Amino acid sequence: MSLLLAGQGADILTFPSAFTIPTGLAHWEVLLRARAIETQCYVVAAAQTGKHNEIRQTFGHAMVVDPWGAVVAQCHEGTDLCLAQIDHKYIDEVRHQIPVHRNRRHDLYSEIKRNCVS
């Protein structure tokens, strides 16, 4: 879905989440950075945080990642707020440096597009 949205011209992708502590520690940041890099979009990710009951606790750490994969804003433990500037010129610069959308094998990805739109 991320690649489809980026291919349709998205510059910003949003991902709400509720990762548990173990999966959040292991995967949250790296997955968001990967989405930003592969789509060359800003990724804005809200994240549920806190203890919800005796067995469920969510990781939190909402963050904003730029198209190069750098974390430009991040919340930490507990309820928090982070802000980031979205620089559309920077998106253009990254896309010019590494033109992944132009170099993508659309003959291989047409099946993905067809399945996502259906």
Secondary structure by P-SEA (a helix, b strand, c coil): caaaaaaacccbbbbbbbccaaaaaccaaaaaaaaaaaacbbbbbbbbbccccccccccccccccccccccccccccccbbbbbbbcaaaaaaaaaacccccccccccaaaaaaaaac
